[in-house]
């Protein structure tokens, strides 16, 4: 009997029916084997933020990108505020340090913020020791008050450092994510779309304007590193979603290592193409300043207009379809050029379907973030309650969640609190690691869905099984 292939409409309907399967990524992304790789990605982001902040050289106040870069006068005002606040707690220590550092002409040295913190800690420790050795002794309430005033002074000192461009960028992205989440909870499409556009376009554009050289370079390096790690996570997700199999972190890491150049090139190659187009536009703009050639440039100015239009379209499609690129490497085991081509082809072939997949994926990310974040928050609250109840001064400082409270500790308590705080921060990074794992899983499921929608290929037709 002759077997009829399903029609294109039925095949398309079957593919679209798999969109609810995206919600299955909420649980599959929780596989413990994926967490080490995902956690490594979060830790690398944290480390790179500090590097970009240091190299960027620009600082922002509480308003972030909404305000201007902190000027020298504002930095000086913040320093004087920090110095005056420190002097309230450690006036004698600061006066001694300034007296020791006077030059021959009697000039008062400028104490660093780290020196001010040390002076506040030394003053608090001396005050506590003095009260303990007195006849009246030191009550628990009085000791807490001394530590509280020291922590408040250190908080002002910390604020004088302001925030770098990468830190402000991360904070703005978190605010945009909260806006997206509120839009989903409140069923407000305008709020939801505004948060997505802000996270993808507005916030990165503001960061690039603030640091035109360092931030784009740091962002490109970050994308390259995360894409490499995403290749390993995407391979694990592809084996699970396509073949219902399991892949260990070691095998996934070797898969990504063998294809490192292909994965790292995914964000680099489109950036180089767009940079080349930008050079063409800038060249024509410069020729307008050259006699004789300016007339020729004006006559041919349609060229940079078309180049700019093409570049904008390529950038828009590339940003929207970027999650498909590491997924293509993981599923098809192709090179970077083929992966980029496949991603562009899938998006341009069915743009509305892909936008629907992206919208559902964002909802899934929000749901997964709420579930995992709620569980981690509950566990964290229980830990903080135990620390506050029986953890002593170090425990109370950790339970407060304030960096200044930990910084105000001294001696063994500070060492203990520092080590415990490192573990607590690592615990807090688990939420970000899960979201990274979930995003990679969703990119693979979205790729398999789009491929089934357009080419009619079954999800199980991935390249190889496990590591080849």
NORBELNOR-V593684 format. One line per field, one symbol per residue. phi: phi as a letter, one per 30 degrees, with the letter a starting at -180 (. if undefined). burial: b if it has 24 or more other C-alpha atoms within 12 Angstrom, else e. A space follows every 50 residues. Layout:
phi=???
burial=???
This chain:
phi=.dccddddddddddddddeddddddecdddeedddedddddddddddded ddedddicbbdddiddccddddddddddddddddddddcbdddddddddd cddddidddcddddddddddddddddddddddddddicdddddddddddd dddddddddddhbdddddddddddddddddddddddhcdddddddddddd cdddddddddbdcddeddddddddddddddddddddddddddchcbbddd ddddddddcedddddeddddddddddddddddddddddcceidddddddc ddddddddddddddddddddceeddddddddchcdddddddddddddddb ddddddddddddddeddddddddddddddddddddddddbcidddddddd icdddddddbiddddddddddddddddddddddddddddddddddddddd dddcciddeddcdibicd
burial=eeeeeeeeeeebebbbebbebbbbbbbbbbbebbbbbbbbbbbbbeebbb bbbeebbbbbbeebbeeebbeeeebeebbbbbbbbbbbbbeebbbeebee eeeeeeeeeebebebbbbbbbbbbbebbeeeeeeeeeeeeeebbebbbbb bbbbbbbbbbbbbbbbbbbbbbbeebbbbbbbebeeeeeeebbbbbebbb eebbebbbebbeebbbbbbbbbbbbbbbbbbbbbbbbbbbbbeeebbbbe bbbbbbbebbbbbbbbbbbbbeebeebbebbeebeeeeeeeeeeeebeee beebeebbeebeebbebbbbbbbbbbbbbbbbbbbbbbbbbbbbbbbeeb eebbbebbbbbbbbbbbbbbebbeebeeebeebbeebeeeeebbbbbbbb bebbbbbbbbeebbeebbebbeebbebbbbbbbbbbbbbbbbbbbbbbbb bbbbebebbbebeebbbe
